[in-house]
Amino acid sequence: MSKQPHVVVVGAGAFGGWTALYLLRRGARVTLLDAWGPGNSRASSGGETRVIRATYGPREIYTRLAARALALWKEHERRWRRQLYHGIGVLWLVEHDEQYEKAALPVLRDAGVTFEELTGAEVTQRYPQINCAQVRWAIFEKDGGYLTARRACAAVLEGFLAEGGEYRQLAVQPNVLPRGGELQGVTLSDGTTLTADRYVFACGPWLGSLFPDAIGDRVRATRQEEFFFGTPPGDRRFTEEALPVWADHGTRFMYGIPGNEWRGFKVADDTRGPAFDPTGGERLPGQEALQTARDYLAFRFPGLEGAPLLEARVCQYENSPDEHFIIDRHPAAANAWLVGGGSGHGFKHGPAVGELVARLVLAGEAPDPQFRLSRLAK
Ligand SMILES: Cc1cc2nc3c(=O)[nH]c(=O)nc-3n(C[C@H](O)[C@H](O)[C@H](O)COP(=O)(O)OP(=O)(O)OC[C@H]3O[C@@H](n4cnc5c(N)ncnc54)[C@H](O)[C@@H]3O)c2cc1C
């Protein structure tokens, strides 16, 4: 292509921000739009922290994507001279059903991910703060850890602006309709119309409201809660110096991050909550979810039984029906791409997704069938 293409990216979360940056680096002129700002408090990428891990059961595509993303997170930390990734490791505690973890082992090996297999007794010896009742064995991913979520989104925007991108804090009006096989432009919240050669919509849980026909309820937002508990004064056993991130794959999938950067000890439940409105939904934590977190904490980390709640967050997952991402052209617009369906695990992949989408949009490559919309019959 002789002329520098102009691409509009809608959404500056984990997927859109990185996509905008990589489009820029591939030579496009890029305008990035966000209704409320990168990693804002309504966005799925908002909040303090997100886990980065490569264990994905048999889903090799995500193990590879996570490994690539990790390399890119590290590269950008160096480039931007700021810490976004805390490589404290991730500990997968395996209880009764071990199919997922067993299937992950050869995939991790093939992808070159560094990990150890530990027995329950070895976990107890290494981390006496953890009650290993019911834990049969564990995977310890040495290079796993956590990422600073909203701050990373802000860093990506800063990097994007420094490299010549344009950012505008405006909303695209819902129900975007292509005509004649192409998208002609988008109407913005200030009443203007923005036109470009190509468009990427990375609108997280809002993707369905922008495209009721092409996406609709194929991206469903569910209410998710995170709780941050206080550790005893001066006690370092529950901070990131002493504990890794953990994922507890028992009857419920609980996970958490030890007190990060002097904040509380995070406990979250991966079980999908009820439907949630990402724009108008009130984000008051629920008593039932809090009790679940407290009970879990008392059982798995007995030293934190009765710990006070310091903070809580209500967020939403943007789920696709099979928890695979959606990365595909709009079925009725060859110049528009739809990117989303992070399904509770998208954040870590941000840089790798951005790199991939930029390639698809500008080099015309075809997306992996696992990401295509056609897999999701209506
Ligand atoms: C509680 C919780 C815990 C999670 N834990 C993890 C984890 O540990 N590890 C992990 O990898 N992932 C995790 N995830 C998932 C991950 O955070 C998401 O999959 C990812 O952040 C989604 O990014 P996104 O860019 O698709 O969406 P978003 O971050 O929601 O970004 C979409 C953006 O689009 C903007 N937007 C929407 N509509 C419009 C419009 N009409 N016009 C302009 N802008 C618009 C929004 O303002 C928003 O900024 C978790 C999610 C939650 C909620």
The ligand as an ORCA input file, in Angstrom:
! r2SCAN-3c Opt
* xyz 0 1
  C     -12.183     -8.989     38.155
  C     -11.411     -9.353     36.938
  C     -10.260    -10.109     37.068
  C      -9.545    -10.477     35.939
  N      -8.393    -11.160     36.102
  C      -7.599    -11.387     35.044
  C      -6.307    -11.913     35.245
  O      -5.908    -12.176     36.372
  N      -5.511    -12.092     34.152
  C      -5.928    -11.775     32.888
  O      -5.161    -11.967     31.938
  N      -7.159    -11.254     32.683
  C      -8.000    -11.046     33.718
  N      -9.220    -10.482     33.546
  C      -9.730    -10.258     32.197
  C      -9.152     -9.034     31.551
  O      -9.011     -7.992     32.497
  C     -10.023     -8.613     30.366
  O     -10.266     -9.717     29.514
  C      -9.345     -7.508     29.567
  O      -8.912     -6.479     30.414
  C     -10.324     -6.987     28.525
  O      -9.727     -5.910     27.865
  P     -10.519     -5.179     26.686
  O      -9.588     -4.193     26.135
  O     -11.131     -6.180     25.782
  O     -11.766     -4.499     27.420
  P     -11.852     -3.175     28.334
  O     -10.721     -3.088     29.258
  O     -13.218     -3.149     28.919
  O     -11.683     -2.008     27.317
  C     -12.721     -1.591     26.475
  C     -12.640     -0.087     26.369
  O     -13.570      0.334     25.388
  C     -14.108      1.564     25.802
  N     -15.399      1.699     25.108
  C     -16.459      0.883     25.216
  N     -17.449      1.302     24.417
  C     -16.988      2.414     23.790
  C     -17.544      3.306     22.831
  N     -18.781      3.146     22.368
  N     -16.786      4.341     22.400
  C     -15.517      4.526     22.864
  N     -14.958      3.718     23.780
  C     -15.682      2.669     24.226
  C     -14.235      1.432     27.314
  O     -14.252      2.687     27.961
  C     -12.999      0.614     27.663
  O     -11.916      1.419     28.086
  C      -9.979    -10.102     34.651
  C     -11.131     -9.326     34.522
  C     -11.826     -8.947     35.649
  C     -13.044     -8.106     35.487
*
